């Protein structure tokens, strides 16, 4: 489980995890929204040596978002149709398969522009889900891993 808090609104977060060995690993990610914006979608992208797994043996879910979209190359996963308000925590569960011991994945968040009409925000969200969120400057984190069990 990886947990933390995000207070940056103009940066994405890149997480490098130190795994005991390459292979398939379930990621349970919790983060608290310390910004003043409501997140209505979250995107996770993998490095070139990792992919998301979405089969009958794995779980891809979030308590705050009811829908997910994964690209055909399994390198981008978007959680949407929900929200995380300021001060709230989001929980995401997904599985990656990596050929490296130190895979990296990045998180991006989308907050609608309050001045835009709801229809315009919905159109923009649909486009972001289909095309991916534009990359912003990145805050990089390295996370040690403890294997339980």
N, C-alpha and C positions, 0 to 999 in steps of 0.2 A: 504494500500500500504506500502510495506517495501522497503526502498532504502538504498543504501550504496555503498561502494567501496571495492574491494579486492586487496591487494598488497602482499598476501602470496602465494607463489608457492608450498610450501611443506606441507600445511595444508588444511584441509577441514573446512567449516564453519557450525557450528550448531546453529540454531536459535530457541529460546524458545519464544513463543508469549503468552502474557497474554490476553486471550479472556474474554469477559463479561460473556459467558456461553458456555458449551459444545454444539456441534452441527456441522452444515455444514457451512463452511466459505470459501469465495473466497479469494485467496491470489494473489496480484499483486506485483511482485517482480522486482525491478530494481537494477542493480549493475553495477559499472564501473570497467573495467579491468585496474588496475594500475600496472599489471605485465609487463614483457617484452616478454610474450608468447601469442600466438594466441590460443584461446579456440575453439575447434571444436566439443565439446560435453559437456553437463552439466547434472549431475545426481542429483536428489532430492530423499531423502529417509525419510520416516516417522518413528516415534516412534511406539511402540507396541500397543498404544491405538488410533492410527489414521490411516486413509487410504485416498488415493486419490479417487476422484469421477470423472468418465468419462462417462457421460450419455448425453441424448439429452438436458438436462437443464443446462449443465455446459460447460465452455470453457477451453480447455487445449491448450495453444499456446505460441509461442514466435515469436517476429518479426525477430529475427536473425537466428532461426533454423526452417527448414520446416518440420521436421519429429519428432515424439515422439514414445517412446516405454514404455508401462506400464506392469509391471509383473502381472501375474494372481492374486496374493494376494493383488494387488493394494497398495503396500508399497514402490515401487521404480518406479520412472518416469525419463526417459532419453530424453533430447532434443538433436537432432543431425541434420546433413546435413545442415551445415551453419558454421559461424565463428564469433567470437568477437575478434577483433584485439586490441592490446594495446591502451589504451585511449578511446576506445569505450564503450558504455553502452549496456547492454542486458536487455530485458524486457521479463518476463515470467508471464503467468497467469495460475493458476490452482486452484482447489477446494479440500479442505480436509474435512473430517468428523472425529471429535474427541469426545471421551467420557470424555475428561478432559478439564478443562479451560486453561491449560498450555501445549498445544502440542509442540513437538519439531520435527524439521525436519532439515536434514543436506544437504548441497550442496557440490558437488565435481565437479571438472573440468578436462577435458582431453585436453592436448596439445600434438600434435605429436612431435616426435623426429626428428629434422631437418636432421640429418645424415642418417636416414632410407629412404629406397626407398618408393615411394608413395604406391606401392602395399602392402608393409609390414605394413605401417601405416593404410591402409584401413582394412587389416585383423585384426590388433590389435583393431581398433575401433569396428568392428563387434563383436569381442569377448567381449569387455567391455560392449557393449550394451546388449548382451545376458546374460553375467555372472555377470555384475555389476563391478563398479570400486573398486579397492582395497582401504580399509580404510587407511587413513593417520592420523597423529595427528590432533586434532580438536581444533579450536578456538571457544569458546562458547559465544553467545550473548543472552541477554534477551531483548526483544522488547516490550514496552508498546503498547497498542492498543487503538485507539480512534474510536468509532463507529460514522459514518456519515449517517445521514438520518433517 
